Amino acid sequence: MNFFGKLKDSLKKTKTNFTDQVSEMLNLIVTIDEDMYEELEELLISADIGVSTSVKIIELLRVKIRDEKIKDPRDVKGALKEVIIDILGEEKNSIYPDVTPKVYLIIGVNGVGKTTNIGKMARKLRFGGYRVIIAAADTFRAAAIDQLSIWAERAGVEIIKNSEGSDPASVIFDAINACKARFADVLICDTAGRLHNKKNLMDELAKINRVIEREYTKASKETLLVLDATTGQNAVAQARQFMEVCKVDGIILAKLDGTAKGGIVISIKDQLNIPVKLVGVGEKIEDIQEFDARDFAEALFN
């Protein structure tokens, strides 16, 4: 199955929950009227797009229908798709760095699929021709280090680690030195997901960032937040909390294949203005892909 096919397959539950119902509703109505807009808004909200984003989509849809003089309800679905693409933006979100070395700092609470997606991302970059090293800086849990070691082996990349309870910044320091010695292109840093204690997390991330800025001056850095698509609007609230602690450059949206709440992608972009960089489209190590707004909309509305 090609990448588009995997994306389409991963959106089956969302399609059943949202776009199939939109099609069914539009096939039954005769005229474009206020009742249609209200029903559409309810369907958007039920797909976990969120109230404010759903209202915005309907407002933009009204304008598009008026400006393009759309009269046939069957043409509304295509107009809705274009509105959603406009909100998502059509810029390409590549994780393949133009300039190396590159550091990816991966954040996210425990349980969202952070470890799994680091492994998937590492493999994707390795197959893209980049030499990758993973830093196991979530030293708060021994299980996190063990799990990440397994995923590093699966991805075919090196991992730098220390014992449970060791200083996360020291692991990053060792990993940077390893990157320099081995001429690695990309360093992916795992971090602890203790959002319940924001001050500790903020202090820890600040210390890690200082080490990177001091020891790896040549490297560019991005912070990517892993969110669980199955949690819907809770993922948006979680992202807001992390944004209070640190700058977030992009989102890795895990478990898109396991949810009927795929509309959360639209909500994230609209409410947070953070690009979704990668989406998880299955359980296998190769089941991760760069997010493309038009592909997403085509897969959802096809």
C-alpha positions in Angstrom: 0.0 0.0 0.0 1.4 3.4 -0.9 1.6 6.4 1.5 -1.7 7.9 0.3 -3.4 4.6 0.6 -2.1 4.2 4.2 -3.3 7.7 5.1 -6.7 7.0 3.5 -6.9 3.7 5.4 -6.0 5.3 8.7 -8.8 7.9 8.3 -11.5 5.2 7.8 -13.0 5.7 11.3 -13.1 9.5 10.9 -14.5 9.2 7.4 -17.4 7.0 8.7 -17.9 9.4 11.6 -17.8 12.6 9.6 -17.5 12.8 5.8 -19.9 9.8 5.1 -22.5 11.5 7.3 -21.9 14.8 5.5 -22.5 13.1 2.1 -25.6 11.4 3.4 -27.0 14.6 4.7 -26.2 16.6 1.6 -27.8 13.9 -0.6 -31.1 14.3 1.3 -31.5 18.1 1.3 -33.0 20.0 -1.6 -31.8 23.6 -1.0 -28.8 25.3 0.7 -30.4 26.9 3.7 -29.8 27.7 7.4 -30.8 24.1 8.5 -28.0 22.7 6.3 -25.4 25.0 7.9 -26.6 24.0 11.4 -26.5 20.3 10.6 -23.0 20.7 9.1 -21.8 22.5 12.2 -23.1 19.7 14.4 -21.2 17.1 12.3 -18.0 19.1 12.4 -18.2 19.3 16.2 -19.0 15.6 16.5 -15.7 14.9 14.5 -13.9 16.6 17.3 -13.0 19.6 15.2 -14.0 21.8 18.2 -16.6 24.4 18.5 -14.6 27.5 17.6 -13.0 25.9 14.6 -16.3 24.5 13.5 -18.0 27.9 13.6 -15.1 29.3 11.6 -15.4 26.6 9.0 -19.1 27.3 8.5 -18.5 31.1 8.2 -15.9 30.5 5.5 -18.1 28.0 3.8 -21.0 30.5 3.7 -18.7 33.0 2.0 -17.4 30.5 -0.5 -20.9 29.3 -1.4 -22.0 32.9 -1.9 -19.0 34.0 -3.9 -18.9 30.9 -6.2 -22.8 31.0 -6.5 -23.1 27.3 -5.5 -26.7 26.2 -5.7 -26.6 22.4 -5.7 -26.2 20.9 -2.2 -24.1 18.1 -3.8 -21.4 20.7 -4.6 -21.1 21.8 -0.9 -18.9 18.8 0.0 -16.2 19.9 -2.5 -16.4 23.5 -1.2 -16.1 22.2 2.4 -13.0 20.3 1.5 -11.3 23.4 0.0 -12.2 25.4 3.1 -10.5 22.8 5.3 -7.4 22.8 3.0 -7.3 26.6 3.3 -7.3 26.4 7.1 -4.6 23.7 7.2 -2.4 25.5 4.7 -0.6 23.8 1.8 3.0 24.1 2.9 5.0 20.9 2.9 6.1 19.8 6.4 9.3 17.9 5.8 11.4 16.4 8.6 14.3 15.9 6.3 16.7 18.7 7.3 18.1 20.9 4.6 21.2 21.6 6.7 22.9 19.3 9.2 23.5 18.7 12.0 19.9 18.9 13.2 18.5 18.3 16.7 15.0 17.2 17.3 13.8 17.6 20.9 10.8 15.3 21.4 8.3 16.2 24.2 5.0 14.8 25.3 3.3 13.1 28.3 3.8 9.4 29.0 1.4 7.2 27.1 0.9 9.3 24.0 3.3 7.1 21.9 6.4 9.2 22.2 8.9 6.3 22.3 7.2 4.5 19.4 7.2 7.6 17.2 10.8 8.4 18.0 11.7 4.9 16.7 9.5 5.4 13.6 11.0 8.9 12.9 14.5 7.6 13.3 13.9 4.8 10.8 12.3 7.3 8.3 15.3 9.6 8.6 17.8 6.7 8.3 16.1 5.5 5.1 16.2 9.1 3.9 20.0 8.8 3.9 20.7 10.5 7.3 22.9 9.2 10.0 20.8 9.3 13.2 21.6 9.0 16.9 18.9 8.8 19.6 19.5 10.3 23.1 17.5 8.5 25.9 17.1 11.6 28.1 13.9 10.4 29.7 15.8 9.0 32.7 12.8 9.3 35.0 11.6 5.8 34.0 13.8 2.8 33.5 11.1 1.4 31.2 11.4 4.4 28.9 15.2 3.7 28.4 14.6 0.0 27.7 11.7 0.6 25.3 13.7 3.3 23.4 16.6 0.9 23.1 14.3 -1.7 21.5 13.0 0.9 19.0 16.5 2.1 18.2 17.5 -1.4 17.4 14.5 -1.8 15.1 15.2 1.5 13.4 18.9 0.5 12.9 20.3 3.6 14.7 22.6 4.1 17.6 21.3 5.1 21.0 23.1 7.0 23.8 21.8 6.2 27.3 22.6 6.2 31.0 21.0 4.6 34.0 17.6 5.5 35.5 17.7 8.6 37.6 20.8 10.1 35.9 20.8 13.7 34.8 19.0 14.1 31.5 21.2 17.0 30.4 24.3 14.7 30.8 22.8 12.2 28.4 22.3 15.0 25.9 25.9 16.1 26.5 27.2 12.5 25.8 24.9 12.2 22.7 26.2 15.5 21.2 29.8 14.3 21.6 28.8 11.0 20.0 27.2 12.9 17.1 30.4 15.0 16.6 32.7 11.9 16.8 30.6 9.9 14.4 29.6 12.8 12.1 25.9 12.1 12.6 23.4 14.2 10.7 20.5 14.1 13.2 20.2 13.8 17.0 16.7 12.9 18.3 16.3 13.6 22.0 13.7 11.9 24.1 12.6 13.8 27.2 10.5 13.1 30.4 6.8 13.7 30.1 6.0 15.0 33.6 3.5 17.7 32.6 1.8 17.5 36.0 4.9 19.2 37.5 5.4 22.1 35.1 8.2 23.7 37.0 10.4 20.6 37.0 9.7 20.0 33.3 10.5 23.6 32.5 13.7 23.5 34.4 14.7 20.2 32.8 14.0 21.4 29.3 15.8 24.7 29.9 18.9 22.8 31.1 18.8 20.5 28.1 18.4 23.5 25.7 21.4 25.3 27.3 23.6 22.2 26.8 22.6 22.0 23.1 23.2 25.7 22.5 26.5 25.6 24.3 27.9 22.3 23.0 26.3 22.0 19.6 26.5 25.5 18.2 26.5 24.3 14.6 23.2 22.4 15.0 19.7 23.8 14.3 17.0 22.6 16.7 13.3 21.9 16.6 11.0 20.9 19.4 8.3 18.4 18.4 5.3 17.6 20.6 3.8 14.1 20.4 0.0 14.1 20.8 -2.4 11.2 20.8 -5.1 11.6 18.2 -7.5 9.4 20.0 -7.9 11.9 22.9 -9.5 14.5 20.6 -9.9 18.0 22.0 -7.9 16.9 25.1 -4.8 16.8 22.8 -5.3 20.5 22.1 -5.6 21.3 25.8 -2.4 19.3 26.4 -0.6 21.2 23.6 -1.6 24.5 25.2 0.0 23.4 28.5 3.2 22.5 26.8 3.3 25.8 25.0 3.2 27.5 28.4 6.4 25.6 29.2 8.4 25.8 26.0 8.3 26.8 22.3 6.7 24.1 20.2 7.8 24.0 16.5 5.6 21.1 15.3 3.3 18.2 16.1 3.7 14.5 15.7 0.2 13.2 15.8 0.2 9.5 16.9 -2.5 6.9 16.5 -4.4 8.6 13.7 -5.4 5.2 12.5 -7.1 4.3 15.8 -9.5 7.2 16.1 -12.8 8.6 14.7 -11.5 12.0 15.8 -9.2 12.8 12.9 -10.7 16.2 12.7 -8.3 17.1 15.6 -5.7 17.9 12.9 -7.8 20.8 11.7 -8.4 22.0 15.2 -4.6 21.9 16.1 -3.7 24.1 13.1 -6.5 26.5 13.6 -6.4 27.0 17.3 -2.7 26.6 17.9 -1.2 27.6 14.6 1.4 24.8 14.9 2.1 22.6 11.9 1.4 18.9 12.1 4.7 17.5 10.9 4.2 13.7 11.1 1.2 11.4 11.5 1.1 7.8 12.7 -0.9 5.7 10.3 -0.4 2.2 11.8 1.5 0.1 14.3 4.4 -1.0 12.1 7.7 0.9 12.3 7.3 2.2 8.8 3.8 3.5 9.5 4.6 7.2 9.9 4.5 9.9 7.2 4.9 13.6 6.7 1.7 15.5 6.9 0.3 17.0 3.7 -2.9 19.1 4.0 -4.2 18.3 0.5 -3.5 14.6 0.8 -5.3 14.6 4.2 -8.4 16.3 2.8 -8.4 14.1 -0.3 -8.2 11.0 1.8 -10.9 12.2 4.1 -13.3 13.4 1.4 -12.6 10.8 -1.3 
